[in-house]
Amino acid sequence: MNIIIKHVEIIERIDQFIRLQATGSPEELASRLRISRTKLYRIIDIMKKLNAPIEYDISTQSYVYVEDVGFRFGFYSKEKNINRLSSRISSL
């Protein structure tokens, strides 16, 4: 599998765990993701470079976002989004 796609998939999984405040310790998260702790730290660093406001919260024993953010990677049809927006507006 392409390394970029693999990293994006890991980032998406980390994002899901963070949103659930269920990452656990770095060791636990790395184990869940089946990656090394070193690789986990590298990926979290990449996420931070992409402006993810990630911190580790000792009280919840989980990584958390310190502000509300969203993450999406991939391509989507602009036409579908325009149609969804149009139908939302017309239902108002």
C-alpha positions as CSV (number, residue, x, y, z in Angstrom):
1,M,0.0,0.0,0.0
2,N,1.2,3.5,-0.8
3,I,2.9,5.0,2.3
4,I,0.9,8.3,2.0
5,I,-2.4,6.5,2.0
6,K,-1.3,4.4,5.0
7,H,-0.3,7.6,6.9
8,V,-3.6,9.2,6.1
9,E,-5.5,6.2,7.3
10,I,-3.6,6.2,10.5
11,I,-4.3,10.0,10.9
12,E,-8.0,9.3,10.4
13,R,-8.0,6.6,13.1
14,I,-6.1,8.8,15.5
15,D,-8.6,11.6,14.8
16,Q,-11.5,9.2,15.6
17,F,-9.8,8.1,18.9
18,I,-9.2,11.8,19.9
19,R,-12.8,12.8,19.2
20,L,-13.9,10.0,21.5
21,Q,-11.3,10.9,24.1
22,A,-10.3,7.3,24.0
23,T,-6.7,7.3,22.8
24,G,-5.3,6.1,26.1
25,S,-1.6,6.5,26.7
26,P,0.8,6.8,23.8
27,E,1.8,3.2,24.4
28,E,-1.9,2.0,24.3
29,L,-2.6,4.1,21.2
30,A,0.4,2.8,19.3
31,S,-0.6,-0.8,20.2
32,R,-4.2,-0.2,19.0
33,L,-2.8,1.2,15.7
34,R,-0.3,-1.6,15.5
35,I,2.6,0.9,15.1
36,S,5.6,1.7,17.2
37,R,5.5,4.5,19.8
38,T,8.2,6.3,17.8
39,K,6.0,6.2,14.6
40,L,3.0,7.4,16.6
41,Y,5.0,10.4,17.8
42,R,6.1,11.2,14.2
43,I,2.5,11.0,12.9
44,I,1.3,13.3,15.8
45,D,4.1,15.7,14.9
46,I,2.9,15.6,11.3
47,M,-0.7,16.3,12.5
48,K,0.6,19.3,14.5
49,K,2.5,20.6,11.5
50,L,-0.9,20.4,9.6
51,N,-2.3,22.7,12.4
52,A,-4.0,20.0,14.5
53,P,-4.2,21.5,18.1
54,I,-3.3,18.2,19.8
55,E,-2.3,17.9,23.4
56,Y,-2.1,15.0,25.9
57,D,-4.6,15.4,28.8
58,I,-3.2,13.7,31.8
59,S,-6.6,13.7,33.6
60,T,-8.4,11.9,30.8
61,Q,-5.3,9.8,29.8
62,S,-6.0,10.7,26.2
63,Y,-4.9,13.0,23.5
64,V,-7.4,15.8,22.9
65,Y,-8.0,18.7,20.6
66,V,-7.7,22.0,22.5
67,E,-10.1,23.6,20.0
68,D,-12.8,22.4,17.7
69,V,-11.3,21.2,14.4
70,G,-12.3,19.0,11.5
71,F,-10.1,16.7,9.4
72,R,-10.9,15.6,5.9
73,F,-8.5,14.2,3.3
74,G,-9.5,13.2,-0.2
75,F,-11.5,14.4,-3.2
76,Y,-15.2,15.0,-3.3
77,S,-17.6,16.1,-5.9
78,K,-18.3,19.8,-5.8
79,E,-21.6,19.2,-7.7
80,K,-22.9,16.9,-4.9
81,N,-22.1,19.5,-2.3
82,I,-23.7,22.3,-4.3
83,N,-26.9,20.1,-4.7
84,R,-26.9,19.3,-1.0
85,L,-26.6,23.0,-0.2
86,S,-29.3,23.9,-2.6
87,S,-31.7,21.4,-1.2
88,R,-31.0,22.7,2.4
89,I,-31.7,26.2,1.3
90,S,-34.9,25.3,-0.5
91,S,-36.2,23.5,2.6
92,L,-35.8,26.6,4.6
